[in-house]
Amino acid sequence: MTLLIHLSGVEERGWRDKFAAALPYLDVVTRSDKFEPGDIRYVLAWKPANDAFDGMTKLEAIFSMGAGVDALL
């Protein structure tokens, strides 16, 4: 299972490192890491790009960094 950290305008590596330490059973990646979109199960997002979820055929949940979904639309 893989969690993608997708935070526009935010340093993602620190978030990746904290989530990886807290959730050792997940692979945690950022947009700059090499990963297969089909392996992504979860996304932690802030203002994702229009094509952010392309190819994520196993995506189960998107977690928004903001209150509400406005930053996801």
C-alpha positions, 0 to 999 in steps of 0.5 A, spaced: 500 500 500 502 506 498 500 513 500 502 519 496 503 526 499 501 531 494 502 538 497 502 544 492 506 550 494 508 546 500 515 542 502 513 535 501 519 531 504 518 533 511 511 530 511 513 524 507 518 523 513 513 524 518 508 519 515 513 514 513 515 514 521 508 513 523 506 508 518 511 503 517 506 499 514 505 504 508 510 506 502 510 513 503 512 517 496 512 524 494 511 527 487 518 527 486 519 520 488 519 514 483 512 511 483 507 507 479 500 511 479 497 504 479 500 502 486 497 508 490 492 507 495 491 513 499 493 521 497 494 526 502 493 532 498 493 540 498 491 543 491 492 538 487 494 539 479 488 537 474 492 530 473 494 529 480 490 522 480 491 520 473 492 512 473 491 511 480 486 505 479 487 502 486 485 509 489 481 508 495 481 515 499 483 522 498 485 526 505 485 533 504 489 538 508 484 543 508 477 544 512 472 541 506 474 540 499 475 546 496 482 545 495 481 539 491 476 541 486 
